[in-house]
Amino acid sequence: MTIMKIVEEIDRAQNIAITSHVMPDGDNIGSMLALYNALSGMGKHVQVFSSDNPPHVFSFLSGYENIKNCTNQTKENFDILFVLDCGSIDRIGNCSKLTERSDKIINIDHHGTNSNFADISVIDTNASATGELVYDLIKQMKVDITKDIAYCLYTSILTDTGGFRYSNTSPKTHFIIAELISSGIDFGMIYDKIYRNFRYQDISALGKALSTIELYHDGKIAYMELLKNDIEDVVGYDCDHDNINTSDFIDFARDIEDVEVAVFVKEFASNEYKISLRSKSYVDVKLICEKNGGGGHVRAAGCTIIGNSIEEVKGKILKQIEAQVRCDKGDSI
């Protein structure tokens, strides 16, 4: 059994690194920190790395303060590098150098497009979140599910199931959630921390983004954007732009009546734009993001596009979305 092989590798290892995909989200952060806390509890030397700064909204999770940015990564060597919630090695961004200093790479993931890049892989597309698979691993490790671990796993599953609303929610999902709740966690607090915990600068940026919403393709596509200049206009030049909580902005565009696909473009750096896509019923947004070097799920995906201007990036992504809308509806392109 693959999970037992991983347990055997953990037993032999002392120095362990954990990383995940760029543009960290709840499943990314929650699954990494759950495994971090479990391994630390076993007495292992564990470090967590992220290519991008983790969203402040998850700062209540134990171990959050120990997440290191890969631009300042250690020169240490590792017995194991865990790559979580990531279907291809290029999706770990600046953390790719960790692969050169690790004896073994272990991948735990639930994306259907996984490229099987690791030495050992646990890939289950039926899992609602990578947090479900990390839960399975922790149980096999014979580590108690402490409150700290339960908070991390609940966050992982809550966010990747859209609050248990998405079709990836299964009976097993609820079974796991029941055990996590029985550990004594305040699950209401978790929801409030993630979904009712916007700072003033986040709301100001949301207002700016909402003002950019435009509809295309007979109202089937909703487009919104947030540029660095926009953020500076509403929250000032001294604001930490990278830590603006924009994770749920796209939901406002997706939830417009008759919209099938929502796109949110956020300027990340000069000529670099982060793209988030969501769909409601029939468009596979994962296929669009894969064309641009990204990935994700059928109804939620992301990528990065390099372009000379926002107009160029906007035109490119809208053209790709319109083609996919026609294709998935069975129309000629």
N, C-alpha and C positions, 0 to 999 in steps of 0.2 A: 504494500500500500504506500502511495507516494507520501502521504502525510507522515507516516512512520519513518520514512527515509529522512524527512526533514527533521523530525525529532532526534534521530540518531546523529545527524550533522550538528544540531544544536548542542547535544550532550558533549560532543568533542570540541566544540568551539569555545573560545574565550572572548575574542574581539569581534564584534558584530556591528555592521552598519545597516541602516534602514533608509530607503528613499522611495520616492513615488514620482508621479507625473508632474509636469509643469502646470501652472495655474491651479494650485491646490484647492480642493473642495472638501466637503465634510467627510466623504468616504476616504479620501486620501489622508487627511489629517487624523481622523478617528481610528482608522485601521493601523496606521503607523504608530500612533501613541499607545494603542492597546497592546500591540506587540512589544513596544519599547518597555512598557510597565511590566509586562509578563516576564520578559527576559531579564530585566533589571532585578526583579524579585527572585530570580534564580541565581543571582550573583554574577551574571555576565556583564562584561564591559560593553555598553551599547551606546551608539550615537545615531542621531536622526538628522538627515540632511534634506534640504529642499532647494530646488533651483530658483523658485520665486518665494517672496516673503509670504508666510502663512497668514490668512485673513485674521484680523483681530477678533472677529466674532467667536473664534474657537479658543480664545485665550484662557477660558475657564477649565480646559482639560489639563489633567496632570501630565507634565512633561513638555507642555507647549513652549515654555521658556527655554527649553534645551534644544529646540530645533535650530540647526545651524544652516546658514546660507552657503551654498556650494561655492560661491565666489571666494569664500574664506575657509575652504575645507581643509581638514587636517592632512598631514603627510603620512599618517599611519597606514599600516597594512591591516587587512581584515581577513578573518577566516571565512566569514560569510557576508555577502551583500544581499539583503532582502530588497527586492523591487516589487512594490505592492501597487495594485490597481493600475497596472500599466501594461499595454499590449505590445509595445515595441521599445527597444532600448533607447532609441533616439528621443522618446517622449520624456526622458528624465532630464533633458536639457543640459545645463552646466554640470550636473552631477555625473556625467558620463565618465569623468576621470576616475571615479570610484571603482569602476569595473576593472581598471588596470591594476589596482592595488588590492583586489579581493581574490582569494583562492577559489571561491565558489559563489555562483550567482543563483539565488532561489527566487522564482517569480510566483506570486500569488495574485490571481486576477480573475475577472468574470467577463471580459470582453471577447466577443466572438471572433474578432479579427486578430487575436494574439498570434505573434509570429514565432512562438516557441524558441525564444532567444536564450533562455536560461539553461543552466546545467540540470536543475530540477524545477519542474513546473507543476503547480496546481491551478488548473483552469476549469472553471465551472460556470458556463453561461446561464445556468438556471439559478445561480445565486443572485439575490437581489442587490447585494453589495459585497465588496471585497471583505468588509467587516464580518459577514457571515462565515467566510472561509477562514479568517483569522480566529474567529470564535472556535471553529472546529479544531484548528491547530492548537490553540491554547488548552482546550479540553484534553487533547492527546498528550500535551506536555505535562499533564497532571498538575497544572497551576490553578489555584483557586481564582475564581472570577471576583476580584475585589471590587469595591465601589469605584475606585479610580479606573480600573479596566472596563467596568460596566458602563461608566459614563462615556468612555471613548467608543465602545462598540455601539451603544445606543445612538450616539451622534452619527456614526458611520451609516447605520441602517436607516435611521430617520431621514437623513438628507438624501440618500440615493433612491429612496422609495417615494420621495415627494411627500413625506408625512404619511406613508403607507397608502398613498392614493394611486401610485403607478401600477401597471399590470405585472411588474416584476415581483410584487409582493406575493409571497406564497405562504402556505400553512407552516412551513419550517421557519419562515421569517417571524411569524407571530409566536411560535414556540420559543425561539431564541429571545425575543423581546420579553416574553413572560418571565423567563429565567433572570434576565437582566433587571427587570423591575423588582423581582423577589429579593434581589441583593440589597434593596433599600434605597435605590437612587431616587432623586426627585426629578421624575421625567417631565413634569410640568415646567420646572426651572430650565431644563435643557431646551425645550421648545421656546421659552421666552428669551433665553440667551441668544438663540440662533435667529429666530424670526421676529422678535419684538425688542430688538436691542440695537437699533440704529443710532448712531451718533448724529449730532447736528450736521456735521460736514457730509455725512452719508445722505441725509435727506435733502440737503442743498444740491448735491450732485445728482440725486434722483430727479429733482425738479427740472434740472437742466437737460437730463437725458430724455425725460418725458416730452419736453418741448420739441424734440427733434423727430418724433415718431411720424413716419410717412407710410402710406399703404401703396402697394404695387400689385400687379397681376390680378386685377379685378378684386382687390381687397384680400387676396389669399396670402399675401406676404406683408409683414409689418417690419419696418426697418427703424432702428434707433442707434444713436451713437453718443459717445462721450469722449471729447478730445481734451488734451492737457490744458489748452487755453480755457476750455469750458470750466474745468475744475478750478483753475486759478481765478476765474471771474467770480465764482460763488464762494470759495473757501480760502482764497489767498495764495500767495506764492510760497509761503513757508509751510504749507500743508504737505503731509506725507502722501503723495499721490498714489503710491503703490498700495497703500493700506486703506484706501476708500473701499467700503464694503458694497460692491456692485453685484454680488452673487445672485440676487433675486430681481434685479432690474428688468431682465428680459421677460419675466412672467407677466408684467403689465402689457407688453406688446403681444405676447402669445394669447392672452386671455381676451383680446378684442374679438368681438363677434365676427364670424366667418373667416378669421385668419387661420391658416393652416401652418405656416412657418413664420417664426419670429427670428430676427437676426439682431444681435447687439454687437456693435463694433466699439472697442475701447482702445484709444491710442496709448500704447505702452511705452514707447521710446521713439526717437526720431526714425521715421519710415517703418516702424514696427507696430502692427495692430493685432490685438487679441480679438478673435471672433468667437462668439457663442451663438449656437443655433438650437432652437427648440421646435418641435412639431407636435401636432395634436393627434392626427388620425392615420395618415397614410404615407407621408413623405419620410424617407430614410435619410435623415440629416447626417448620419455617420458617413455615408458615401461621399457627401459634399466635402466634409472636413478631411477625409482621407486623401482626396485629390490635392489638398493643400498641406499635407504632411501632418495632419492632426488625427483625431480619432474620437471615440466615445461610444454612444449607444444609438439605437435607431431613432429615438425621440429626443435625445440630448447629446450634443457633441460640441467640440471646440477645436480651434486651430489658430495658427499665427500666420499672418500674411505680411510680407514685406512689400511696400509700395511707395512710390514717390509722393503720393498725396492721398488724402481721404477720398477724393473723388475717384481716383484710380481703383482703390480698394473696394469702395462701395459699388462701382460699376462691375467689377470682377465677381464679387460674391453674389450680387443680385442676379447676374446673368446665369451663374451656376445654379442658384436656387430655382429660378424660373424654369430652367431646363429640367431639373429634377421633379418639380411639381407636375409638369406636362408628362414626363416619363412615368411617374408613379401613378398617374391617373389613366395611363394607357393611351394618351394622345400622342400624335406625331410631334417630334421636336423640330 
